[in-house]
């Protein structure tokens, strides 16, 4: 069965370190998204991609970067981790359609703690 | 900023009762979607309603959409303990492939 996976599931790091969160999907979806979820803020979009070599900034992109070298993977990098980036991170994917936004399929999340 | 605003933020009812959650949004949309999130898990898609639709059903779920009022409601009938979760509405702007999520409604079903 197709799926979307994230790794690691839990990560503790120190302020200033570079951290990369992995996201891998086997749905063959063109669209991939990264969100962060914080209490009181719901889900906020960090970065998204509509296909290989395409990346776009979302609502809260400062301090984060992504790259898309293939269809299956969209790794999220925190260039220099800050305590404000302590959060739960979700990756999602969806079909690219001409009719507008389709259903998004979410990974299980990565809980990141920055000390 | 969030486009969708859910109301109420939290809802607690007895098993067997119906649960209604509302979502309001600000701009024109292509479709509106509802997702469920169990504690510690990722979001799961429940239902999608397009801007030219007014009502949609899926099992015990009923979703309505009023584009003139920019609002939607999710009704869960005959609630079960397993329905305990957070529910999010997400709006799909025209011309974009991304969603904008609200802050969610936390639903608790008491046995």
Interface residues (C-beta under 8 A of the other chain):
Chain A: X31 X33 X35 X40 X41 X42 X43 X44 X45 X48 X50 X58 X59 X90 X92 X94 X96 X97 X99 X100 X101 X102 X103 X104 X105 X106 X107 X108 X109
Chain B: X1 X2 X30 X31 X33 X35 X40 X41 X42 X43 X44 X45 X48 X88 X90 X92 X93 X94 X95 X96 X97 X98 X99 X100 X101 X102 X103 X104
